[in-house]
Amino acid sequence: MDAIEQQLLDLIESEPHPFTSQLAKKLKLERHTVAKYLDRLEAKGLVSCKPLGNAKVWQKSVPLVSDLQSQTNMSSLLSSLGSNAALIDLEKNLLWAKHDVGNQKCYHHFGKSSPCENCVAQIALETNQSQQLVLDGKRHLIIPLPENKNAFLEVELS
């Protein structure tokens, strides 16, 4: 995250529901420049906006991943799945896995040294639609988490 994105997050957290133009004025930047940074932060799931006429009012998002990790029943919910499952964030970090695999990237878990070409998880996140892939003869379902694009669930189907 760069310095401007961090400044925007700090301002949005300190001021209740600022407009894009108010944020631009405080940062001494053009409104359209700030709008681009806010769009990036929104794509990362860090902020959300509500239209108010022609303006946008911004607020800090409550990350879904943090909510899920803080729920005491999340582990038992995922463990109840009859197959292997993993919760993975945007940076492809394994946040939780049914079988403890340590702190690693999802592609390391599958024996790769770099992200997969045509990453199915990335496609699922960009389209907000579940995707399937076959890896080592096993089918996997990639499910983007609703209401937020901070993480996805990977479930081994066979």
C-alpha positions in Angstrom: 0.0 0.0 0.0 1.4 3.4 -0.9 1.5 6.6 1.1 -1.5 8.2 -0.5 -3.6 5.1 0.1 -2.6 5.0 3.7 -3.4 8.7 4.1 -6.8 8.2 2.6 -7.5 5.3 5.0 -6.4 7.4 8.0 -8.6 10.3 6.9 -11.6 8.1 6.3 -11.2 6.5 9.7 -10.8 9.9 11.5 -13.7 11.7 9.7 -17.1 10.3 9.6 -18.3 9.7 6.0 -16.2 12.2 4.0 -16.9 13.1 0.4 -14.3 12.5 -2.3 -13.9 16.2 -2.8 -13.3 16.7 1.0 -10.6 14.1 0.9 -9.0 15.6 -2.2 -8.9 19.0 -0.5 -7.3 17.7 2.7 -4.6 15.9 0.7 -4.2 18.8 -1.7 -4.7 16.6 -4.7 -7.1 16.7 -7.7 -10.5 15.1 -7.0 -10.1 12.7 -10.0 -6.7 11.5 -8.7 -8.2 10.8 -5.2 -11.1 9.0 -6.9 -8.7 6.6 -8.6 -7.0 5.8 -5.3 -10.3 5.3 -3.6 -11.4 3.0 -6.4 -8.2 0.9 -5.8 -8.9 0.8 -2.0 -12.5 -0.2 -2.7 -11.3 -3.0 -5.0 -9.1 -4.3 -2.2 -12.1 -4.3 0.1 -10.6 -1.6 2.4 -13.2 1.1 1.9 -16.8 1.3 0.6 -18.9 4.2 -0.7 -22.5 5.1 -0.9 -23.7 7.5 -3.6 -25.3 10.6 -2.4 -26.6 12.4 -5.4 -23.7 12.9 -7.7 -21.2 12.6 -4.8 -19.8 9.6 -3.1 -19.5 9.2 0.7 -16.7 7.0 1.9 -16.3 4.7 4.9 -13.8 2.2 6.0 -14.9 -1.4 5.3 -15.0 -4.1 7.9 -12.9 -6.7 6.2 -14.8 -10.0 5.8 -11.6 -12.0 6.4 -11.1 -10.4 9.8 -14.7 -11.1 10.7 -14.4 -14.7 9.7 -11.1 -15.2 11.5 -12.5 -13.7 14.7 -15.5 -16.0 14.8 -14.9 -18.9 17.1 -17.0 -21.2 15.1 -15.3 -20.5 11.7 -12.7 -23.2 12.2 -15.4 -25.7 13.2 -17.6 -24.7 10.3 -14.8 -25.2 7.7 -13.6 -28.4 9.5 -17.1 -29.8 9.0 -16.7 -29.8 5.3 -16.2 -33.4 4.1 -13.2 -32.5 2.0 -10.0 -30.4 2.1 -10.8 -26.7 2.4 -8.8 -23.5 2.7 -9.4 -19.8 3.3 -7.1 -17.7 1.1 -6.6 -13.9 0.9 -6.0 -11.7 -2.1 -2.2 -12.1 -1.8 -2.8 -15.8 -2.0 -1.8 -16.4 1.7 -3.4 -19.5 3.3 -5.3 -18.0 6.2 -6.8 -21.3 7.3 -6.6 -24.8 6.0 -8.4 -28.0 7.1 -5.0 -29.8 7.3 -2.4 -27.6 8.8 0.0 -26.5 6.1 1.9 -23.8 7.9 2.1 -20.2 6.7 2.5 -20.3 3.0 1.1 -19.1 -0.4 -1.7 -21.2 -2.0 0.5 -22.0 -5.0 3.3 -23.3 -2.7 0.7 -25.7 -1.2 0.2 -27.1 -4.7 4.0 -27.5 -5.3 4.5 -24.4 -7.5 7.1 -21.7 -6.9 5.0 -18.9 -8.4 1.4 -18.0 -8.9 -0.4 -20.2 -11.4 -0.7 -19.0 -15.0 -4.4 -18.0 -15.6 -5.0 -18.2 -11.8 -8.6 -19.6 -11.4 -8.8 -17.9 -8.0 -8.0 -14.5 -9.5 -10.7 -15.1 -12.2 -13.2 -16.0 -9.4 -12.4 -12.8 -7.5 -12.6 -10.6 -10.6 -15.8 -12.1 -11.9 -17.3 -12.7 -8.4 -18.3 -16.2 -9.7 -17.2 -19.6 -8.4 -14.7 -21.4 -10.6 -13.6 -25.0 -10.9 -10.2 -26.5 -11.7 -8.7 -29.9 -11.9 -5.2 -30.2 -10.3 -3.4 -33.4 -9.9 -6.5 -35.3 -10.9 -8.6 -33.6 -8.2 -11.4 -31.2 -8.7 -11.3 -27.9 -6.7 -14.1 -25.3 -6.3 -13.0 -21.7 -5.8 -15.7 -19.6 -4.1 -15.3 -15.8 -3.8 -16.6 -14.7 -0.4 -19.8 -12.6 -0.7 -20.0 -8.8 -0.1 -16.3 -8.4 -0.1 -13.3 -9.3 -2.3 -10.8 -9.9 0.4 -10.7 -13.7 0.3 -11.9 -16.8 -1.3 -12.6 -20.4 -0.2 -11.0 -23.3 -2.0 -12.7 -26.7 -1.5 -11.4 -30.0 -2.9 -14.4 -31.8 -4.4 -12.8 -35.1 -5.4 
